[in-house]
Amino acid sequence: MQQLHATTTYIQENTGGFVPEFGIILGTGLGALVKDVEVQYALSYADIPHFPVSTVESHSGKLILGLLAGRKVVVMQGRFHYYEGYTMEQVVFPVRVMKLLGVRQLIVSNAAGGLNPSFSTSDLMVLTDHINLLPTNPLIGQNLDELGPRFPDMSEVYDEHLVREAMVVAEDNGILLQEGVYVSVPGPMLETKAEYRYLRTIGADAVGMSTVPEVIAARHMDMPVFAISVITDMCTPDRIKKVALSDILKAAALAEPRMTLLIRELIKRI
Ligand code: HPA
């Protein structure tokens, strides 16, 4: 808690006491939303005390504070993944700082593999629920009572109102918006064919290596969450093929304008 407060104070002191309303975490290949932000402050992760430093080449490692659609936002351009070797506490540290900065709602994006056969590469999927297959989670250990309860409720992990509003925005703008269950796996390797079959069998529509820890930390603090996946590769038995990071980035780039529009319009409405 001391570290969280120290980091929050540092950010407040270096942003003229900026109080963001929305927190946004951008996933692999999805950092360009920042182009739509009227940037007021940009802090490198490396300069923020106690902040982990991003190691993935496709993430640029900056905390951006500014206006998106006229609303005050704090954007993580680049997130921390469990597979990079961070502890779960490190992975969710920025989300907790966001809460202390005043953020009231969290928006998360990620790149994911498609398990639902009705999806296609570069589709957008709104998360309606998740399955956590990471080997641990950020709430294990002594509970931070100042942030939330020991046993947080997870029955409505993704805010139903935000999901409905996103559906309206998608319809108004002619965007195909899938919805479904996201399963988080540790990575960093992609899955075997048998693993993809298993993940589909247990009820997942998309699979990825992020999001769930941050969402758990946000729900612990009773923050409403909206999350969206870009389907970067299809993982059904008939469509699975070898995938390189470049393919994932290509599919993410293709979907990015739609995702950006969706988030911007959603923020305007809520
Ligand atoms: N599996 C896990 N994570 C992913 C995938 C996948 O197929 N695609 C993009 N992120």
Boltz pocket constraint, residues with backbone or C-beta under 6 A from the ligand:
constraints:
  - pocket:
      binder: B
      contacts: [[A, 111], [A, 112], [A, 113], [A, 114], [A, 185], [A, 189], [A, 190], [A, 191], [A, 207], [A, 208], [A, 209], [A, 232], [A, 233], [A, 235], [A, 248]]
      max_distance: 6.0
